[in-house]
Every structure is written in structure tokens, then in C-alpha cells.
Amino acid sequence: MKYIKKICPICNHEFFVLKAVEDKAFYCTLECLIKAQEDSEMQESSLQFLS
């Protein structure tokens, strides 16, 4: 099994994932995934407000 090192775009921590799933793994923890989803929802709601 080969692993690669990635950097979480939310918290900037390094983490390792299997090379086979590198294109699916973006966040180091579920906490960072939830934060990203919340940020995305806020952006969508602000865009709807502006329309």
C-alpha cells in the first residue's frame, strides 16, 4: 500500500491517505469536512440572497 501526504485546506494540517483514494480525500478529519460544508452552505445562502 502506498500513501501520500496531503494538506487539509481548512486547518492546514498534514495527513496521509492511500494513493488509491487521493482524489477523494480532501480533509483530515470529519470536523474539517463539516466546517467546509457549513462554509459552502453559507456561501450558497448569500448567493441566493443576492439574486
C-alpha positions as CSV (number, residue, x, y, z in Angstrom):
1,M,0.0,0.0,0.0
2,K,1.3,3.4,-0.9
3,Y,0.4,6.6,1.0
4,I,0.7,10.2,0.0
5,K,0.9,13.3,2.2
6,K,-1.8,16.0,1.7
7,I,-2.6,19.2,3.4
8,C,-6.1,20.0,4.7
9,P,-7.5,23.2,3.2
10,I,-9.4,24.0,6.4
11,C,-6.8,23.6,9.2
12,N,-3.6,23.3,7.2
13,H,-2.5,20.1,8.9
14,E,-0.7,17.4,7.0
15,F,-2.3,14.0,6.8
16,F,-1.7,10.8,4.9
17,V,-4.1,8.9,2.6
18,L,-3.9,5.8,0.5
19,K,-2.8,6.7,-3.0
20,A,-5.9,4.9,-4.4
21,V,-8.2,7.5,-2.8
22,E,-6.1,10.6,-3.0
23,D,-8.6,12.3,-5.3
24,K,-11.5,11.7,-2.9
25,A,-9.8,12.7,0.4
26,F,-9.7,16.5,1.0
27,Y,-10.0,16.9,4.7
28,C,-8.0,15.5,7.6
29,T,-11.0,14.9,10.0
30,L,-14.8,14.9,10.0
31,E,-14.6,18.2,11.9
32,C,-12.9,19.8,8.9
33,L,-15.4,18.3,6.5
34,I,-18.3,19.6,8.5
35,K,-16.7,23.1,8.6
36,A,-16.2,23.0,4.8
37,Q,-19.9,22.0,4.3
38,E,-21.1,24.8,6.7
39,D,-19.0,27.3,4.8
40,S,-20.4,26.1,1.5
41,E,-24.0,26.4,2.8
42,M,-23.4,29.9,3.9
43,Q,-22.0,30.9,0.5
44,E,-25.0,29.4,-1.2
45,S,-27.4,31.2,1.0
46,S,-25.7,34.5,0.5
47,L,-25.8,34.0,-3.3
48,Q,-29.5,33.3,-3.2
49,F,-30.0,36.5,-1.2
50,L,-28.2,38.5,-3.8
51,S,-30.2,37.0,-6.7
